[in-house]
Amino acid sequence: MNAIKRIEALSENDRQTLKENLEKEKNNKL
């Protein structure tokens, strides 16, 4: 159970990181 929760937390962090990277790329292109 704990392992699954840890994986879910990781994937949530990954999603946030991906979003931030996309925002940075968009800003760099402007």
C-alpha positions as CSV (number, residue, x, y, z in Angstrom):
1,M,0.0,0.0,0.0
2,N,2.7,2.5,1.0
3,A,4.7,1.7,-2.2
4,I,1.7,2.5,-4.3
5,K,1.2,5.8,-2.5
6,R,4.8,6.7,-3.0
7,I,4.6,6.0,-6.7
8,E,1.5,8.1,-7.0
9,A,3.3,11.0,-5.2
10,L,6.2,10.6,-7.6
11,S,4.1,10.7,-10.7
12,E,2.3,13.8,-9.3
13,N,5.8,15.5,-8.9
14,D,6.8,14.4,-12.4
15,R,3.6,15.9,-13.8
16,Q,4.3,19.2,-12.0
17,T,7.9,19.2,-13.2
18,L,6.8,18.5,-16.8
19,K,4.4,21.4,-16.6
20,E,7.1,23.7,-15.2
21,N,9.5,22.7,-18.0
22,L,6.8,23.3,-20.6
23,E,6.2,26.8,-19.2
24,K,9.9,27.5,-19.3
25,E,10.2,26.4,-22.9
26,K,7.2,28.6,-23.9
27,N,8.9,31.6,-22.2
28,N,12.2,30.9,-23.9
29,K,10.6,30.9,-27.4
30,L,9.0,34.3,-26.8
